[in-house]
Amino acid sequence: MSVLASPEEIDAARTPKGGWTRAQLAEWGVPWPAEKGWKAELIARWETGQQGHAPAPR
């Protein structure tokens, strides 16, 4: 089962070199090697999952 990561969680999971590990992508359900557009697709899935929920406080 993949985890729905928020845009903030995606950015926070970057490695010091600015990428993401294979293990992290697998946790989110992103195949390796990650194809172009994976981040936008992951954010869209998260946004869809948030519909019907109260927005997070900022």
DSSP file (Angstrom, degrees, kcal/mol; ACC not computed):
  #  RESIDUE AA STRUCTURE BP1 BP2  ACC     N-H-->O    O-->H-N    N-H-->O    O-->H-N    TCO  KAPPA ALPHA  PHI   PSI    X-CA   Y-CA   Z-CA
    1    1 A M              0   0    0      0, 0.0     2,-0.2     0, 0.0    28,-0.1   0.000 360.0 360.0 360.0 133.9    0.0    0.0    0.0
    2    2 A S        -     0   0    0     26,-0.2     2,-0.4    27,-0.1    26,-0.2  -0.570 360.0-123.3 -90.6 155.6    1.4    3.4   -0.9
    3    3 A V        -     0   0    0     24,-2.0     2,-0.9    -2,-0.2    -1,-0.0  -0.768  16.7-127.9 -96.0 137.0    1.3    6.4    1.4
    4    4 A L        -     0   0    0     -2,-0.4     2,-0.4    41,-0.1    39,-0.1  -0.777  32.3-162.8 -85.2 108.4   -0.3    9.7    0.3
    5    5 A A        -     0   0    0     -2,-0.9    41,-0.2    23,-0.1    40,-0.0  -0.746  12.4-129.3 -96.1 138.2    2.4   12.2    0.9
    6    6 A S     >  -     0   0    0     -2,-0.4     4,-2.4     1,-0.1     5,-0.2  -0.366  30.4-105.6 -75.1 162.0    1.6   15.9    1.1
    7    7 A P  H  > S+     0   0    0      0, 0.0     4,-2.2     0, 0.0     5,-0.2   0.873 124.1  52.2 -56.3 -36.1    3.6   18.4   -1.0
    8    8 A E  H  > S+     0   0    0      2,-0.2     4,-2.3     1,-0.2     5,-0.1   0.898 108.6  49.3 -66.9 -40.1    5.5   19.4    2.1
    9    9 A E  H  > S+     0   0    0      2,-0.2     4,-1.2     1,-0.2    -1,-0.2   0.868 109.3  53.1 -67.0 -36.3    6.4   15.8    3.0
   10   10 A I  H >< S+     0   0    0     -4,-2.4     3,-0.6     1,-0.2     4,-0.2   0.953 112.2  43.8 -62.7 -49.4    7.6   15.2   -0.6
   11   11 A D  H >< S+     0   0    0     -4,-2.2     3,-1.3     1,-0.2    -2,-0.2   0.884 111.2  54.5 -63.9 -38.3    9.9   18.2   -0.4
   12   12 A A  H 3< S+     0   0    0     -4,-2.3    -1,-0.2     1,-0.3    -2,-0.2   0.735  99.9  62.6 -68.3 -21.9   11.1   17.3    3.1
   13   13 A A  T << S+     0   0    0     -4,-1.2     8,-0.3    -3,-0.6    -1,-0.3   0.438  75.3 122.8 -85.9   1.4   12.1   13.8    1.9
   14   14 A R    <   -     0   0    0     -3,-1.3     6,-0.2    -4,-0.2    -3,-0.0  -0.303  63.1-122.2 -61.5 145.0   14.7   15.1   -0.5
   15   15 A T    >   -     0   0    0      4,-2.8     3,-2.2     1,-0.1    -1,-0.1  -0.342  34.3 -95.7 -77.1 168.6   18.2   13.8    0.0
   16   16 A P  T 3  S+     0   0    0      0, 0.0    -1,-0.1     0, 0.0    -2,-0.1   0.787 128.4  56.0 -56.9 -26.2   21.1   16.3    0.6
   17   17 A K  T 3  S-     0   0    0      2,-0.0     3,-0.1     1,-0.0    -3,-0.0   0.489 122.9-106.2 -85.4  -3.0   21.8   16.1   -3.2
   18   18 A G  S <  S+     0   0    0     -3,-2.2     2,-0.1     1,-0.3    -4,-0.1   0.487  85.4  96.7  97.1   3.4   18.2   17.1   -4.0
   19   19 A G        -     0   0    0     -6,-0.1    -4,-2.8    -5,-0.0     2,-0.3  -0.235  69.1-109.1-106.8-161.9   16.7   13.8   -5.2
   20   20 A W        -     0   0    0     -6,-0.2    -6,-0.1    -2,-0.1     2,-0.1  -0.964  29.2-112.6-131.7 149.9   14.7   11.0   -3.6
   21   21 A T     >  -     0   0    0     -8,-0.3     4,-2.3    -2,-0.3     5,-0.2  -0.419  22.9-119.3 -80.0 157.7   15.8    7.5   -2.7
   22   22 A R  H  > S+     0   0    0      1,-0.2     4,-2.4     2,-0.2     5,-0.2   0.897 116.1  53.3 -59.7 -41.3   14.4    4.4   -4.4
   23   23 A A  H  > S+     0   0    0      2,-0.2     4,-1.9     1,-0.2    -1,-0.2   0.895 108.3  49.4 -62.7 -41.2   13.0    3.3   -1.0
   24   24 A Q  H  > S+     0   0    0      2,-0.2     4,-1.3     1,-0.2    -2,-0.2   0.929 111.5  48.2 -65.6 -44.7   11.2    6.5   -0.5
   25   25 A L  H  <>S+     0   0    0     -4,-2.3     5,-3.0     1,-0.2     4,-0.5   0.903 109.6  53.5 -61.9 -40.2    9.6    6.5   -3.9
   26   26 A A  H ><5S+     0   0    0     -4,-2.4     3,-1.1     1,-0.2    -1,-0.2   0.881 103.8  56.4 -62.0 -38.0    8.6    2.9   -3.4
   27   27 A E  H 3<5S+     0   0    0     -4,-1.9   -24,-2.0     1,-0.3    -1,-0.2   0.838 109.6  46.4 -61.8 -32.5    6.8    3.9   -0.1
   28   28 A W  T 3<5S-     0   0    0     -4,-1.3    -1,-0.3    -3,-0.3    -2,-0.2   0.484 121.4-109.2 -87.9  -3.5    4.8    6.4   -2.1
   29   29 A G  T < 5S+     0   0    0     -3,-1.1    -3,-0.2    -4,-0.5    -2,-0.1   0.698  70.5 143.5  83.9  19.5    4.0    3.9   -4.8
   30   30 A V      < -     0   0    0     -5,-3.0    -1,-0.3    -6,-0.2    -2,-0.1  -0.833  48.0-127.4 -94.8 124.1    6.3    5.5   -7.5
   31   31 A P        -     0   0    0      0, 0.0     4,-0.2     0, 0.0     7,-0.0  -0.287  34.6 -86.4 -69.9 156.5    8.0    3.0   -9.7
   32   32 A W  S    S+     0   0    0      1,-0.1     2,-0.1     2,-0.1     3,-0.0  -0.915 114.8  37.5-108.3 135.1   11.8    3.0  -10.2
   33   33 A P  S    S-     0   0    0      0, 0.0     2,-0.2     0, 0.0    -1,-0.1   0.571 101.2-129.1 -71.4 146.8   13.2    4.7  -12.2
   34   34 A A        -     0   0    0     -2,-0.1     2,-0.2    -4,-0.1    -2,-0.1  -0.423  21.1-134.3 -67.9 133.5   10.7    7.5  -11.6
   35   35 A E    >   -     0   0    0     -4,-0.2     3,-1.7    -2,-0.2    -1,-0.1  -0.503  34.2 -79.9 -87.3 158.5    9.1    8.8  -14.8
   36   36 A K  T 3  S+     0   0    0      1,-0.2    -1,-0.1    -2,-0.2     0, 0.0  -0.281 117.6  27.2 -54.3 135.2    8.7   12.4  -15.7
   37   37 A G  T 3> S+     0   0    0     -3,-0.1     4,-2.1     3,-0.0    -1,-0.2   0.462  78.0 125.9  91.8   2.2    5.7   13.9  -13.9
   38   38 A W  H <> S+     0   0    0     -3,-1.7     4,-2.4     1,-0.2     5,-0.2   0.884  72.9  51.8 -62.4 -38.1    5.7   11.5  -10.9
   39   39 A K  H  > S+     0   0    0      2,-0.2     4,-2.4     1,-0.2    -1,-0.2   0.928 110.0  47.5 -66.5 -44.9    5.7   14.4   -8.4
   40   40 A A  H  > S+     0   0    0      1,-0.2     4,-2.3     2,-0.2    -1,-0.2   0.887 113.0  49.9 -62.7 -38.9    2.7   16.2   -9.9
   41   41 A E  H  X S+     0   0    0     -4,-2.1     4,-2.2     2,-0.2    -2,-0.2   0.908 110.5  49.6 -65.8 -41.8    0.8   12.9  -10.1
   42   42 A L  H  X S+     0   0    0     -4,-2.4     4,-2.0     2,-0.2    -2,-0.2   0.905 111.9  47.9 -64.2 -42.1    1.6   12.1   -6.4
   43   43 A I  H  X S+     0   0    0     -4,-2.4     4,-2.8     2,-0.2    -1,-0.2   0.898 109.9  52.8 -65.5 -40.4    0.5   15.6   -5.4
   44   44 A A  H  X S+     0   0    0     -4,-2.3     4,-2.3     2,-0.2    -2,-0.2   0.898 108.7  50.0 -62.6 -40.3   -2.7   15.2   -7.4
   45   45 A R  H  X S+     0   0    0     -4,-2.2     4,-2.0     2,-0.2    -1,-0.2   0.906 111.6  48.9 -63.3 -40.5   -3.5   11.9   -5.6
   46   46 A W  H  X S+     0   0    0     -4,-2.0     4,-1.1   -41,-0.2    -2,-0.2   0.932 110.8  49.6 -63.8 -45.9   -2.9   13.6   -2.3
   47   47 A E  H  X S+     0   0    0     -4,-2.8     4,-0.6     1,-0.2     3,-0.4   0.893 110.1  50.9 -61.2 -40.6   -5.2   16.5   -3.2
   48   48 A T  H >< S+     0   0    0     -4,-2.3     3,-0.9     1,-0.2    -1,-0.2   0.893 108.5  52.5 -62.5 -40.0   -7.9   14.1   -4.3
   49   49 A G  H 3< S+     0   0    0     -4,-2.0    -1,-0.2     1,-0.2    -2,-0.2   0.720 104.7  57.3 -67.9 -21.4   -7.6   12.3   -1.0
   50   50 A Q  H >< S+     0   0    0     -4,-1.1     3,-2.3    -3,-0.4    -1,-0.2   0.615  77.4 113.6 -86.0 -13.3   -8.0   15.6    0.9
   51   51 A Q  T << S+     0   0    0     -3,-0.9     3,-0.1    -4,-0.6    -3,-0.0  -0.370  81.2  23.6 -61.5 133.1  -11.4   16.4   -0.7
   52   52 A G  T 3  S+     0   0    0      1,-0.4     2,-0.3    -2,-0.1    -1,-0.3   0.373 104.9 101.6  91.4  -5.2  -14.0   16.3    2.0
   53   53 A H  S <  S-     0   0    0     -3,-2.3    -1,-0.4     1,-0.0     3,-0.1  -0.811  82.4-100.5-109.0 152.6  -11.6   17.0    4.7
   54   54 A A        -     0   0    0     -2,-0.3    -1,-0.0     1,-0.1    -3,-0.0  -0.445  48.8 -99.9 -66.5 141.8  -11.0   20.3    6.5
   55   55 A P        -     0   0    0      0, 0.0    -1,-0.1     0, 0.0     3,-0.1  -0.318  41.8-101.7 -63.6 147.8   -7.9   22.1    5.2
   56   56 A A        -     0   0    0      1,-0.1     2,-0.1    -3,-0.1    -3,-0.0  -0.416  41.0-104.2 -67.8 142.6   -4.8   21.8    7.3
   57   57 A P              0   0    0      0, 0.0    -1,-0.1     0, 0.0    -3,-0.0  -0.395 360.0 360.0 -65.4 145.8   -4.1   24.9    9.4
   58   58 A R              0   0    0     -3,-0.1    -2,-0.0    -2,-0.1     0, 0.0   0.401 360.0 360.0-106.8 360.0   -1.2   27.0    8.1
